Amino acid sequence: MRTNGTRDEPGDGRYLPIGEHGMIGDLRTVALVGTNGTIDWYCCPRFDAPSVFGSLLDAGRGGSFDLCADIPATTKQFYFPDTNVLITRFFAGDGVGEIQDFMPIAENPHEVDRHRLIRRVACVRGSIPFRARIAPRFDYARQPHTAHQNGSRITFSSPSIDLALFASVPLDTDGQDAWSHFQLREGEHAVFALDRLAPGVEPRGCPIEEAEAEFVATVRFWRKWLSHSRYRGRWREVVHRSALTLKLLTYAPTGGIVAAPTTSLPERLGGERNWDYRYVWVRDAAFCVYALLRLGFTDEAEAFMGFLSEHVSIDCCPGDPTPPLQIMYGIDGRSDLPEQELTHLEGYRKSAPVRIGNAAADQLQLDIYGALIDSIYLYNKWGRPISSDRWDEVCTLVNWVCDNWDQPDEGIWETRGGRKDFVYSRLMCWVAIERAMRMAAQRGLPADIPRWRRARDAIYRVIMRQGWSDGLQAFVQHFADEVLDASLLMMPLAKFVSPTDPKWLSTLDALGDGLVSDSLVYRYDPEVSPDGLQGPEGTFSICSFWYVEALSRAGRLDEARLAFEKMLTYANHLGLYAEEIGHTGEQLGNFPQAITHLALISAAFNLDQALG
């Protein structure tokens, strides 16, 4: 519970904690809404567009849509059951009010580009005064804008985009921002609707009756979508919230799923580990397809595979060491993602730099080939048989992996300290070849099996020989070192080793002793394995769910269940996870993170099966 307008996290009081946010969206973009009723992150018209409200990254310059009770109040926030409609409630001495935030899912093709954001305000008990301030700052606060009023509509105009604000209560403007003060009594409502104006998208009001109809339609959409879930296990609520979150992170026009809808939220306050995650990572492919198909969302899995097929260009020649894949792509499939720093923004709680774009797109990360081919294998097994053209692409990739699996690379964690012989990268090259061999055998597809088998077996032997430390009695981060790495929790999950193999059980114990803290798992120790960046970081939530699954597969079910239940207590008040968990349990890094919720689904599904 929060007192309206205050923050109880130490540090800069202008910023809500990262975890004190919920998310709404329309399958093209999202907005983050704080527990104080403020929208402090919104990019329009799509995930990777410049921000309109960006006070999450600069409380003074970034812009926001503030809406709250105009008297001291405490707040609570929850999702309308089985939907992505967010409710923020205000509890004051004179009554109770709430904001119902949502973005309608446009079924009319002429309305898709409107990107309507509706804020429906209600007084449910007593009488509550409210205040609103709408202060957009376009293009990450780099473009000027004007505000023009025409009755109940205010149009915000900038060189790149125009937005129209409609309200059922009186509005005022100073030519740049808009504001309103109004009182509601029990049973009364007010509506604010923010629309994007574009060619073919004309200004349109949003009276209270229309907002009610849009609310009902949006609730219906999300509940109908979620009804296709086949999950009936012990953790239905958290699994379904993860599924709803993943759907919100889907860019409907292409089927791509962004890694997170934010940029530059720090992995450590005051540190430099601030990255732009508003892109589609190939690494997420297998986790995405596995989770979606297991839950019964075949259309979403098919759409994601469609993105990979249509937008991920596979082009290489025999003997060419140039990687045929990037590690990430834009949500429209573009490959050019230049990284730049926005030096005029101070960053979340002064955690500069703020970055847009991602230079890691140019890194060599060999593990992505295993992730991609594993996703194709899973889709071929549980979805639809892959096409002959897709199989030709698989063969091209596998042949490239056979030629290049022994190159040093930057690894799964996108380190910036130079290339190394990462064990996880070798593991996933093994996965790439092994899954392709399975598909060839199952369907009688043409393949150079003798060549593939030689490469697969060579990778296995080198991992067993050079990736094992007699001193640690564990598999290690990269060859010829003594460093533990949580990515190796994937070894039994990828079926490289038996989950009860003595070497693996010894590794699991070493990871538990060296990298686990109260079920939370660190990726590695940057002090003993320098990664080119300064400072420590929090625990990685995806690794924590991998740890649960590894314990479960090893038969250590009591430990697995306790670790899973503990991990659930680190979610925010809505069941959402950022990339990392800090030392005192705070959410750190970009938020919410798709792959964490994918790993949650996988861990819950497999733990359910093991518990029977």
C-alpha positions in Angstrom: 0.0 0.0 0.0 1.3 3.4 -0.9 0.5 6.9 0.3 -0.4 8.9 -2.8 2.4 10.9 -4.2 5.1 9.5 -2.0 7.8 6.8 -2.5 9.2 4.7 0.3 12.3 3.6 -1.5 15.5 5.4 -0.5 17.0 7.7 -3.0 15.4 10.2 -5.4 11.8 10.6 -4.3 10.7 11.8 -7.8 10.8 8.2 -9.0 8.5 5.3 -8.2 10.3 2.0 -7.7 10.5 0.0 -11.0 8.2 -2.7 -9.5 5.5 -0.2 -8.6 4.1 -0.3 -12.1 1.4 -2.1 -14.1 1.2 -2.4 -17.9 -1.6 -1.9 -20.4 -1.4 -2.2 -24.2 -3.0 -2.8 -27.5 -0.7 -5.4 -29.1 1.4 -2.7 -30.7 2.6 -0.7 -27.8 2.2 -0.4 -24.1 2.0 2.1 -21.3 3.4 1.7 -17.8 1.1 3.0 -15.0 2.5 3.7 -11.5 0.7 2.8 -8.3 0.3 6.6 -7.9 -1.8 6.7 -11.1 0.9 8.3 -13.3 1.6 7.0 -16.7 5.4 7.6 -16.9 6.3 5.4 -19.9 4.5 5.4 -23.2 5.9 5.0 -26.7 3.6 5.7 -29.6 2.7 4.2 -32.1 4.8 1.1 -31.3 7.1 -0.4 -28.8 10.3 1.0 -30.3 9.0 4.4 -31.2 10.3 7.4 -29.3 8.6 8.1 -25.9 5.7 10.4 -25.5 5.7 10.0 -21.7 9.2 9.3 -20.4 9.4 10.5 -16.8 10.5 7.0 -15.9 13.9 8.0 -17.4 13.8 11.6 -16.4 11.3 12.8 -13.8 11.9 16.5 -14.8 12.1 16.4 -18.6 10.5 13.1 -19.7 6.8 13.9 -19.6 3.9 12.1 -17.9 0.2 11.7 -17.6 -0.6 12.3 -13.9 -4.0 11.4 -12.6 -4.8 10.9 -8.9 -6.9 11.8 -5.9 -6.4 15.4 -5.0 -6.3 14.7 -1.2 -4.1 12.4 0.8 -4.8 8.8 -0.1 -3.3 5.4 -0.1 -3.4 3.3 -3.2 -3.8 -0.3 -4.3 -3.5 -1.7 -7.8 -4.7 -4.9 -9.4 -5.7 -6.3 -12.8 -9.4 -6.8 -13.5 -9.6 -10.6 -13.3 -8.2 -12.5 -16.3 -7.5 -9.3 -18.3 -4.9 -6.7 -18.9 -7.3 -3.9 -17.7 -5.5 -2.2 -14.8 -7.3 -0.7 -11.8 -5.6 1.8 -9.5 -7.7 2.5 -6.3 -7.4 5.5 -4.0 -8.5 5.2 -0.4 -9.1 8.6 1.2 -10.8 9.9 4.3 -13.8 11.1 2.3 -14.3 8.1 0.1 -12.8 5.6 -2.4 -12.1 6.3 -6.1 -10.4 4.3 -8.9 -8.9 4.6 -12.3 -9.6 2.0 -14.9 -6.7 2.1 -17.4 -6.8 0.1 -20.7 -6.1 0.3 -24.4 -8.8 -1.1 -26.6 -7.8 -3.8 -29.1 -9.0 -2.4 -32.4 -10.8 -5.0 -34.6 -11.8 -2.4 -37.2 -8.8 -2.0 -39.5 -9.5 1.7 -39.8 -9.1 2.1 -36.0 -5.9 0.1 -35.6 -3.6 3.2 -35.9 -5.6 5.2 -33.3 -3.8 3.6 -30.3 -6.5 4.8 -28.0 -5.5 5.0 -24.3 -8.5 5.3 -22.0 -8.4 6.4 -18.4 -11.9 5.9 -16.8 -12.2 7.5 -13.4 -14.9 6.5 -10.9 -15.9 7.3 -7.4 -17.2 4.2 -5.8 -17.8 5.5 -2.2 -18.3 8.9 -0.7 -16.8 11.9 -2.6 -13.3 12.3 -4.1 -11.6 15.3 -5.7 -9.2 14.4 -8.5 -6.5 16.2 -10.4 -4.9 15.5 -13.8 -1.9 16.9 -15.6 -1.1 15.8 -19.1 2.4 16.7 -20.1 3.7 14.9 -23.2 7.4 15.3 -24.2 7.8 14.0 -27.7 10.8 12.1 -29.2 12.4 11.3 -25.8 11.9 15.0 -24.9 13.9 16.2 -27.9 11.0 17.7 -30.0 9.0 20.8 -29.2 5.3 20.7 -29.3 2.2 22.9 -28.9 -1.2 22.3 -27.4 -4.4 23.7 -29.0 -7.8 23.5 -27.3 -11.1 23.0 -29.2 -13.9 22.5 -26.6 -13.4 19.2 -24.9 -10.4 18.3 -27.1 -6.8 19.3 -26.8 -4.5 18.5 -29.6 -0.8 18.1 -28.9 1.2 18.7 -32.1 4.9 17.8 -32.6 7.0 17.4 -35.8 6.7 13.6 -35.7 3.3 12.8 -34.1 0.0 14.4 -33.1 -2.1 13.3 -30.1 -5.6 14.3 -29.2 -6.9 14.3 -25.7 -10.6 14.1 -25.0 -12.1 14.6 -21.6 -15.6 14.5 -20.1 -14.5 17.1 -17.5 -13.2 20.6 -18.1 -9.6 21.0 -19.4 -7.2 23.9 -19.3 -4.0 24.4 -21.2 -1.0 26.8 -21.3 -0.2 26.0 -24.9 2.1 23.0 -23.9 0.5 21.0 -21.1 -3.1 20.3 -20.1 -4.7 19.9 -16.6 -8.0 19.4 -14.9 -9.4 19.5 -11.3 -12.7 17.8 -10.8 -14.9 16.3 -8.1 -16.8 13.0 -8.3 -19.5 11.7 -6.0 -20.4 8.1 -5.5 -21.5 6.5 -8.7 -20.1 9.3 -11.0 -17.5 8.8 -13.7 -15.1 10.8 -15.8 -13.2 9.8 -18.9 -9.9 10.8 -20.4 -9.0 9.4 -23.9 -5.7 9.9 -25.6 -5.7 9.1 -29.4 -2.9 9.2 -31.9 -3.9 11.3 -35.0 -2.7 10.0 -38.3 -3.8 9.9 -41.9 -7.2 8.2 -41.9 -7.5 8.5 -38.1 -9.8 11.5 -37.4 -10.4 13.1 -34.0 -13.2 11.4 -32.2 -14.7 12.0 -28.8 -15.1 9.5 -26.1 -18.2 10.1 -24.0 -18.8 8.2 -20.8 -21.1 5.7 -22.6 -18.5 4.9 -25.3 -15.8 4.4 -22.6 -18.1 2.0 -20.9 -18.6 0.0 -24.1 -14.9 0.0 -24.8 -14.2 -1.2 -21.3 -16.6 -4.1 -21.7 -15.2 -5.0 -25.1 -11.6 -5.0 -23.9 -12.5 -7.2 -20.9 -14.2 -9.6 -23.3 -11.2 -9.7 -25.6 -8.7 -10.6 -22.9 -11.0 -13.2 -21.3 -11.8 -14.8 -24.6 -8.1 -15.0 -25.4 -7.1 -16.5 -22.0 -9.9 -19.1 -22.3 -7.8 -20.9 -24.8 -5.2 -21.8 -22.2 -4.9 -25.5 -21.4 -3.0 -25.0 -18.1 -5.0 -26.4 -15.1 -2.1 -26.8 -12.7 -1.3 -25.6 -9.2 -0.1 -22.1 -10.2 -2.9 -21.1 -12.5 -3.1 -17.5 -11.5 0.7 -16.7 -11.9 1.0 -18.7 -15.1 -2.0 -17.0 -16.6 -0.7 -13.6 -15.6 2.6 -14.5 -17.3 0.7 -15.5 -20.4 -1.3 -12.3 -20.5 2.0 -10.3 -20.0 3.6 -12.2 -23.0 0.5 -11.4 -25.1 0.9 -7.7 -24.2 4.5 -7.8 -25.4 3.5 -9.2 -28.8 3.7 -6.9 -31.8 0.6 -8.1 -33.7 1.6 -7.0 -37.2 4.6 -9.3 -37.3 4.1 -11.7 -34.4 7.4 -10.7 -32.8 7.7 -10.5 -29.0 9.8 -7.8 -27.5 12.2 -8.7 -24.7 10.8 -5.9 -22.6 8.9 -2.7 -23.4 11.4 -0.4 -21.8 14.9 0.9 -22.3 17.8 1.8 -19.9 16.2 0.7 -16.6 19.3 0.0 -14.6 20.5 -3.4 -13.6 22.2 -1.6 -10.7 21.2 1.9 -9.5 23.9 4.4 -10.6 25.6 1.8 -12.8 26.2 1.6 -16.5 24.3 -1.7 -17.3 21.4 0.1 -19.0 20.2 -1.4 -22.3 17.4 -1.0 -24.8 15.3 -4.2 -24.8 12.5 -3.2 -27.2 13.5 -5.7 -29.8 13.0 -9.3 -30.7 15.8 -11.6 -29.4 16.3 -14.9 -31.4 17.4 -16.4 -28.0 13.8 -16.1 -26.8 12.5 -18.2 -29.7 12.7 -21.7 -28.1 11.4 -20.5 -24.7 8.6 -18.6 -26.4 7.4 -21.5 -28.7 7.7 -24.0 -25.9 5.7 -22.0 -23.4 3.0 -20.9 -25.8 2.5 -24.4 -27.3 2.4 -26.0 -23.8 -0.3 -23.5 -22.7 -2.3 -24.1 -25.9 -1.7 -20.7 -27.6 -0.9 -22.2 -31.1 -1.8 -19.0 -33.0 0.7 -17.0 -31.1 3.4 -19.7 -31.5 2.6 -19.8 -35.2 2.8 -16.0 -35.4 6.2 -16.0 -33.7 7.5 -18.6 -36.1 6.1 -16.6 -38.9 8.2 -13.6 -37.7 11.3 -15.7 -37.7 10.5 -17.1 -41.1 9.6 -13.9 -42.8 11.8 -11.3 -41.1 14.9 -13.1 -40.0 17.1 -13.3 -43.1 19.3 -16.4 -43.4 21.9 -15.8 -46.0 25.4 -17.4 -45.9 27.7 -19.3 -48.3 29.7 -22.4 -47.6 33.0 -21.6 -45.8 31.9 -18.0 -45.0 32.5 -17.3 -41.3 30.1 -14.3 -41.4 27.2 -15.2 -39.0 23.9 -15.8 -41.0 21.9 -14.5 -38.0 21.9 -11.5 -35.7 21.1 -12.0 -32.1 18.2 -9.6 -32.3 15.9 -7.8 -34.8 13.5 -4.9 -34.8 9.9 -5.7 -34.3 9.4 -5.2 -38.0 12.4 -7.4 -38.8 14.9 -4.7 -39.5 18.5 -5.5 -38.7 19.9 -2.0 -38.2 19.7 -1.1 -34.5 22.4 1.5 -34.0 23.1 2.3 -30.3 23.2 5.9 -29.1 23.1 7.7 -25.8 20.5 10.3 -24.9 22.7 12.6 -22.8 20.0 15.1 -22.1 18.1 12.5 -20.0 19.3 11.8 -16.5 18.2 8.2 -16.4 16.0 6.4 -13.8 17.1 7.8 -10.5 20.1 9.4 -12.2 21.3 6.0 -13.5 22.8 7.2 -16.8 23.4 6.5 -19.6 20.0 6.3 -21.3 20.5 4.3 -24.5 18.3 3.6 -27.5 19.3 1.0 -30.0 21.5 -1.9 -29.1 25.1 -2.5 -30.2 24.9 -6.1 -29.1 23.1 -6.8 -32.3 26.5 -6.9 -33.9 27.9 -9.4 -31.5 28.7 -13.1 -32.3 26.6 -15.2 -30.0 26.6 -18.9 -31.1 23.9 -20.0 -28.7 21.2 -18.4 -30.8 21.5 -21.1 -33.4 20.5 -23.7 -30.8 17.6 -21.6 -29.6 16.3 -21.0 -33.1 16.6 -24.6 -34.3 15.2 -25.9 -31.0 12.1 -23.6 -31.6 11.7 -25.0 -35.1 12.0 -28.5 -33.7 9.3 -27.9 -31.1 7.0 -26.3 -33.5 7.5 -29.1 -36.0 6.7 -31.6 -33.1 3.7 -29.9 -31.4 2.5 -27.3 -34.0 2.7 -27.9 -37.7 5.3 -29.7 -39.9 7.8 -27.2 -41.2 7.9 -26.5 -44.9 10.6 -27.7 -47.3 11.9 -24.1 -47.6 12.2 -23.9 -43.9 14.1 -27.2 -43.8 16.5 -25.9 -46.4 17.2 -22.9 -44.1 17.7 -25.2 -41.1 20.3 -27.2 -43.2 22.1 -23.9 -44.1 22.3 -23.0 -40.4 23.4 -26.4 -39.2 26.1 -26.6 -41.9 27.3 -23.1 -40.7 27.3 -24.3 -37.1 29.3 -27.4 -38.1 32.0 -25.1 -39.5 32.0 -22.4 -36.8 31.0 -23.9 -33.5 34.5 -23.7 -32.1 34.8 -19.9 -32.5 35.1 -17.8 -29.3 32.1 -15.4 -28.9 30.5 -12.9 -26.6 28.1 -15.5 -25.1 24.5 -15.5 -23.8 25.1 -12.6 -21.4 26.3 -10.2 -24.2 29.5 -9.4 -22.3 31.6 -6.5 -23.6 34.9 -7.8 -22.3 36.1 -9.7 -25.3 35.2 -13.1 -26.9 35.8 -16.3 -25.0 35.1 -20.0 -25.4 31.8 -20.1 -23.5 30.6 -23.5 -22.6 26.9 -22.4 -23.0 27.6 -21.4 -26.5 29.1 -24.8 -27.3 26.1 -26.5 -25.6 23.6 -24.7 -27.8 25.6 -25.4 -30.9 25.2 -29.1 -29.9 21.4 -28.5 -29.5 21.3 -26.9 -33.0 22.8 -30.0 -34.6 21.1 -32.6 -32.4 17.5 -31.1 -32.9 18.1 -31.0 -36.7 19.2 -34.6 -36.7 16.0 -35.5 -34.8 13.8 -33.7 -37.4 15.6 -35.4 -40.3 15.1 -38.8 -38.7 11.5 -38.2 -37.8 10.4 -37.0 -41.2 12.9 -38.6 -43.5 14.3 -35.2 -44.5 17.5 -35.0 -46.6 20.6 -34.1 -44.5 24.3 -34.7 -44.3 23.9 -36.8 -41.2 27.5 -38.2 -41.1 28.9 -34.7 -41.1 26.4 -33.4 -38.6 27.0 -36.4 -36.3 30.8 -35.8 -36.3 30.4 -32.2 -35.3 27.7 -33.0 -32.7 29.9 -35.6 -31.1 33.0 -33.4 -31.2 31.1 -30.7 -29.3 30.0 -33.1 -26.7 33.5 -34.4 -26.1 35.1 -31.0 -25.9 32.5 -29.8 -23.4 33.1 -32.9 -21.3 36.8 -32.5 -21.5 37.4 -28.7 -21.4 34.2 -27.5 -19.9 34.6 -29.5 -16.7 36.6 -28.4 -13.7 38.1 -31.1 -11.5 38.8 -28.5 -8.8 35.2 -27.2 -8.7 33.7 -30.6 -9.6 31.4 -28.6 -11.9 30.9 -27.5 -15.4 32.2 -23.9 -15.8 31.6 -20.7 -17.7 34.2 -21.1 -20.4 37.2 -23.3 -21.1 40.3 -23.2 -18.9 38.7 -21.3 -16.0 37.2 -21.9 -12.6 34.1 -19.7 -12.9 30.5 -20.9 -12.4 27.8 -19.7 -14.7 24.0 -20.1 -14.2 23.4 -20.5 -17.9 24.7 -24.1 -17.5 21.4 -24.8 -15.7 20.2 -25.4 -19.2 22.3 -28.5 -19.7 19.7 -31.0 -18.4 16.8 -28.8 -19.7 18.4 -29.1 -23.2 18.9 -32.8 -22.7 22.6 -32.6 -23.1 23.1 -34.5 -19.8 20.8 -36.6 -17.7 19.3 -34.5 -14.9 20.6 -37.2 -12.5 24.1 -37.6 -14.1 26.7 -37.5 -11.2 28.6 -34.7 -13.0 25.5 -32.7 -13.3 24.3 -33.2 -9.7 27.8 -32.1 -8.6 27.4 -29.0 -10.8 23.9 -28.3 -9.4 25.3 -28.4 -5.9 28.2 -26.1 -6.9 25.8 -23.6 -8.4 23.6 -23.8 -5.4 26.5 -23.0 -3.1 28.1 -20.4 -5.3 25.4 -18.4 -7.1 22.1 -19.0 -5.2 20.7 -16.7 -2.5 17.3 -17.6 -1.1 16.2 -19.2 -4.4 17.6 -16.2 -6.3 20.3 -17.0 -8.8 23.2 -14.7 -9.9 24.4 -15.2 -13.5 28.0 -15.3 -12.5 30.5 -13.3 -10.4 31.7 -10.4 -12.4 34.6 -9.9 -10.0 36.2 -13.2 -10.9 34.9 -13.2 -14.5 35.3 -9.6 -15.8 32.6 -8.7 -18.4 33.9 -5.3 -19.6 31.4 -3.4 -17.4 31.8 -1.8 -13.9 30.0 -2.8 -10.7 27.9 -5.7 -9.5 24.4 -6.6 -10.5 21.3 -8.2 -9.0 20.1 -11.8 -9.4 18.7 -12.8 -12.8 15.1 -13.9 -12.5 15.2 -16.2 -15.5 18.1 -18.1 -13.9 16.0 -18.6 -10.7 13.3 -20.3 -12.7 15.9 -22.4 -14.6 17.2 -23.5 -11.1 13.7 -24.5 -10.1 13.3 -26.6 -13.2 16.8 -28.2 -12.8 16.0 -29.2 -9.2 12.7 -30.6 -10.3 14.2 -32.7 -13.1 16.8 -33.9 -10.7 14.1 -35.3 -8.4 14.7 -32.8 -5.7 11.0 -31.8 -5.6 10.7 -30.3 -2.1 13.6 -28.0 -2.9 12.2 -27.1 -6.3 8.8 -26.3 -4.9 10.1 -24.2 -2.1 12.4 -22.3 -4.5 9.5 -21.7 -6.8 7.2 -20.5 -4.1 9.9 -18.2 -2.8 10.5 -16.8 -6.2 6.8 -16.0 -6.5 7.2 -13.7 -3.5 9.7 -11.6 -5.4 7.1 -10.7 -8.1 5.6 -7.2 -7.9 2.1 -6.6 -6.6 0.7 -7.6 -10.0 2.8 -10.8 -10.5 5.2 -9.0 -12.9 9.0 -9.5 -13.0 11.8 -7.2 -14.2 15.0 -8.7 -15.4 16.7 -8.8 -12.0 16.0 -8.8 -8.3 18.2 -6.4 -6.2 19.8 -7.1 -2.8 16.7 -6.0 -0.8 14.2 -7.6 -3.1 13.6 -4.7 -5.4 12.9 -5.1 -9.2 15.9 -4.0 -11.4 16.5 -3.8 -15.1 14.0 -3.5 -17.9 10.4 -4.3 -16.9 8.5 -6.5 -17.4 10.9 -9.0 -19.0 9.4 -11.6 -21.4 11.9 -14.3 -21.0 11.5 -14.3 -17.2 7.8 -15.0 -17.7 8.5 -17.6 -20.3 10.8 -19.4 -17.8 8.2 -19.1 -15.1 5.7 -20.9 -17.3 8.1 -23.7 -18.1 9.1 -24.1 -14.5 5.5 -24.3 -13.3 4.5 -26.7 -16.1 7.4 -29.1 -15.4 7.1 -28.9 -11.6 3.4 -29.6 -11.9 4.1 -32.7 -13.9 6.8 -33.9 -11.5 4.6 -33.4 -8.4 1.8 -35.4 -10.1 
